[in-house]
């Protein structure tokens, strides 16, 4: 599995709360990339070249229960190909996050991630 995530955000708490999960994801074999020069809000996925989803839902309980967010699910190979092409373009404009380098990030980043994670439910 590959994830393209933003390299910065308009909300430091949301950004660092998300990054607080990187170690667990990287250890599980997820490939994480951070997109340069873009604030990303939409959540997209393409599975098996036929099922796609796009929307604003964060796939957490808060989004489902409180935020009235929505995703569209599209069944079709043509749309999935377009999604895959956009993902490939985003990958070329992204930097890979390496687990060994990630483990050596600054104490300041670790502190921000810890603080943001405390408030994660309310974000």
C-alpha positions in Angstrom: 0.0 0.0 0.0 1.2 3.5 -0.8 0.0 6.8 0.7 0.6 10.3 -0.6 0.1 12.7 2.3 0.7 16.5 2.5 4.1 17.8 3.5 2.5 20.8 5.2 -1.0 21.8 6.3 -3.0 24.9 7.3 -3.5 23.2 10.7 -0.3 22.2 12.7 -2.3 20.0 15.1 -4.0 18.0 12.3 -0.7 17.7 10.4 1.3 16.4 13.4 -1.5 14.2 14.7 -1.4 12.4 11.3 2.3 12.2 11.4 2.2 10.6 14.8 1.0 7.4 13.1 3.8 7.2 10.6 6.0 4.8 12.6 3.3 2.2 13.0 2.4 2.5 9.3 6.0 2.3 8.1 6.7 -0.7 10.3 3.6 -2.4 8.9 5.0 -2.0 5.4 3.0 1.0 4.2 5.0 3.2 1.8 4.5 6.9 2.8 5.2 9.8 0.6 4.8 13.5 1.4 3.6 15.7 -1.5 5.7 18.9 -1.9 4.1 22.3 -2.5 0.4 21.3 -2.0 -2.1 21.3 0.8 -4.2 18.2 0.2 -7.7 17.9 1.6 -9.4 15.3 -0.6 -9.1 11.6 0.2 -8.8 9.3 -2.8 -8.3 5.6 -3.4 -8.2 3.3 -6.3 -8.4 -0.5 -5.6 -7.8 -3.3 -8.1 -8.2 -0.9 -11.0 -12.0 -0.8 -10.8 -13.2 0.6 -7.5 -12.4 4.2 -6.6 -13.4 6.7 -4.0 -13.0 10.4 -3.7 -14.2 12.8 -1.0 -13.4 14.6 2.2 -14.1 11.9 4.8 -11.0 11.2 7.0 -12.1 7.6 7.6 -12.3 8.1 11.3 -15.2 8.2 13.7 -15.3 12.0 14.0 -15.7 12.4 10.3 -18.5 9.8 10.2 -20.4 10.9 13.3 -19.8 14.7 13.6 -18.4 16.3 10.5 -21.0 15.5 7.9 -18.3 14.6 5.4 -18.9 12.6 2.3 -17.1 10.4 -0.2 -18.3 9.1 -3.6 -17.6 5.6 -4.6 -17.2 5.0 -8.4 -17.2 1.5 -10.0 -15.4 1.6 -13.4 -12.1 1.0 -15.0 -11.9 4.3 -16.9 -12.3 6.4 -13.7 -9.9 4.2 -11.8 -7.3 4.7 -14.6 -7.7 8.4 -14.3 -7.3 8.2 -10.5 -4.2 6.0 -10.9 -2.6 8.5 -13.3 -3.2 11.4 -10.9 -1.7 9.3 -8.1 1.3 8.6 -10.2 1.8 12.3 -10.9 1.5 13.1 -7.2 4.2 10.4 -6.5 6.6 12.2 -8.8 6.1 15.4 -6.8 6.5 13.7 -3.4 9.3 12.6 -1.1 9.5 9.1 0.4 9.5 8.8 4.2 12.1 6.3 5.2 11.6 4.5 8.5 15.3 4.8 9.6 15.3 8.5 8.8 11.9 8.9 10.4 13.2 7.4 13.7 15.8 10.1 13.8 13.5 13.1 13.4 13.9 16.0 15.8 12.7 16.1 19.4 10.6 19.1 18.5 8.7 17.2 15.8 8.2 14.3 18.3 6.8 16.7 20.9 4.4 18.3 18.4 3.2 14.9 17.3 2.6 13.8 21.0 0.7 17.0 21.8 -1.4 16.8 18.7 -2.2 13.2 19.3 -3.7 14.1 22.7 -6.3 16.3 20.9 -6.8 13.9 18.0 -10.4 13.1 18.7 -11.4 16.7 18.6 -9.6 17.5 15.4 
